[in-house]
Amino acid sequence: MDYAIDLLWCTQGKKLHCKTILVISHHFVLDNPVEFGQQKLDQLLVYGNDFIFSVKEPPGWNGDTINAEKFQSNVILHESGQPSDSLSGLIRIRVNSKEDENTSADLEEDMRDYKARYAKVQFKDLSIKNPRYLCLAKVFYVPGEFYEYVTYVNPGPKKPLLFSVSMNTQKSEASAKELEAYKSAAQSLTLLKP
């Protein structure tokens, strides 16, 4: 058996949920198909003390929990061939506690925060659909300075957690390849526990 157990102790981020994360790499899953219920696993499984979620690695991207803590995330996805500390096309995914079901208010609060910090910031809608959950997505940007892609994925009223997916493409908009990888990751998220 070729699988990895990665311990991640988080000290930053007041809402970040993580203690121990177990990732079953897609290499293990593809080489040794495992059944989870009736489904064949083709996604990374990320475990914490009070959650389990899955995310599919976009083609050409690799999941990483070892370096995720540096980005206040539970898992990061980086393009193959990029150094592990590169921000280029880095997709960050984290699990947050949910206060209520008003996910749009959370996104609006983040937009107000950015507006207070960056007077020239602009926002545009981004269309992302997860087949199971509500997705709200925006691009926060100052042309020539930064482009931050932000998506909240809400697993519903019976779940106390919310996914935050983000990607910063530095001074230019995401390439078609980066944007497809970002959307693919958000669309593939599945909360398995609680």
N, C-alpha and C positions, 0 to 999 in steps of 0.2 A: 504494500500500500504506500502510495506516495502522496501524502497530504500534509498540509502545514497548519500548525496551531500557532497563532500569533497573539501574544499578550500585549494589551494596550492599556496603559494606565493614564487616564486623562485628568488633568488638573485645571485646564482652562475651559471657559465657556460655561456660563451658569446653567444653561438648559441642555447641554450635551449629555447624552446617555451613553456611557460605556465603562466597562471594566475589563472584561475579557472578550476578545473577539476570535472566533474560529472561522477560518475561511477554507472552504474546500475548493481548490483551484479547478478551473475548467479542464486542465490537463488530466487531473485525476478523474473527473467526471466523464470526460470523453473516453479515457482509456479503460475506465472501470464503471460502467453505467450503474447508478444506484437508483432505486425506486424510492420516492417520497410520496406516500399515498399511491396514486395511480400515475403520477408524473415522473418522467425521466428528468433528472437534474441537468440543466445546461446553464446554470447561473451560479454566481458566487453566493454562498450562504454566510451572512455576517451575524454573529451572536453577541449579545451583551447580557448583563445580569437580568434584565427585564424585557428583552426583545430578541427576536430573530427576524431578519429580513433577507430577501434575495434581490440581486441586481445582476443583469446580464452584461458581461463585458462587451462593449461595442467592438466590431471588427477593427483590429489594429490598436486597441487600447488594452492595458493590463491593470487589474485591480491590485491595490497595495494598502495593507493595513498597518504595516510597520512604520511608514512615514506619514500616515494619516493624522496622527496627533499633532504634528507640526502645523497642520492646516485646520485644526479644531474640527476634525471630521472623524467619522467612523470608518470610512473607506474612501480612498481616492482612486481615480482612474486616470492613468497617464498614457499618452501615445507611445507605442512601442518605439524604442530607439532614443527617446528623450531621457535625459538624466533624471533621476528620481527627485531632484530638487528643482526641476524646471517648472515654471508656472505656465508655460505655453500649452494651451489646450487642456490644462489640468481640470478635471471634473471632481468636485468635492461633494460628498454625500454625508449627511449627518441626521441623526434622529434627535428630535427635540420633544420636550414635554409640551402638551397642548393645553392651553388655558380654557378654550372654548371652541366652537365651530366656526367662528368668524375669521376664516383664513384671509379673506380680502382685507380685513382691518389690519392684520399682521403685516401684509404686504404694503399697505398704505403707510403704516408706521415706519417701515424700512425706507420707503420713498421719502417721507418727511425728514428722516434722519440724514439721508444722503443729500437732500436739498439744503439742510442746515450746514453740512460740511463742505459741499461743493455747489456754489451758487449757480454755476453754469450747467449743472447736471440736467439731462433730458431722459425721458422714459418712452419706451415703445413696447407695445404688446408683442408677445411671442406665443405662437400657437403650439401647444403641446397637449396631447391627450393620452392619459393613462387609461387602459381599458377597464380598470376596476375603481379608480379613485379620481376625486376632483383634483385638477391641476390648475394652478394660477401661475403665470409666467410673465416676466418683464425683462427688458434689457435696460440697465441703468448705464448711461454713458455720457462722457464729455468727449466730443470728437477730437482725435489726436492725443488724448490723455489716457482714457481707459474705457473698456467695455466689459461690464459685469452682467452675466446672464444669471437670473435668479428665478427659481421655480420652487413653489411649495406644493407638495403632494400630500393630500389629506385622506387617510384611510377610512374616514367616516366617524360618525358620532359615538360608536361603541368602542373606539380605539383612543387611548389617552396620548398617542404620539403623532407627530407630524414629521414628514421628511422635508429637508431643505437640500436642494441641489443647486450648485452654483459653479460657474466657470468664468474666469477672467482671461480675456484675450489681449491684454495689454492695450496698445495704442490703436489697434485696428479691429474691425468687426471680425467675428468668427468666420473662418473659411467654411465652405460648404461641408467639408469633411468633419471639421470640429463641431459644427452645428448639428450635423446628423448624429454624431457620436453622443453629444449632449442630450438631444431629444430621445435617442434610443435608450440611454441610461434611465432617464426620468420615466419613460413609458414602461420600462421593464420592472420597476420597483414593486415588490410585493411584501407586505408585512405578514409574517407567518405567526408571530407571537408578540404581544398578547392578542 
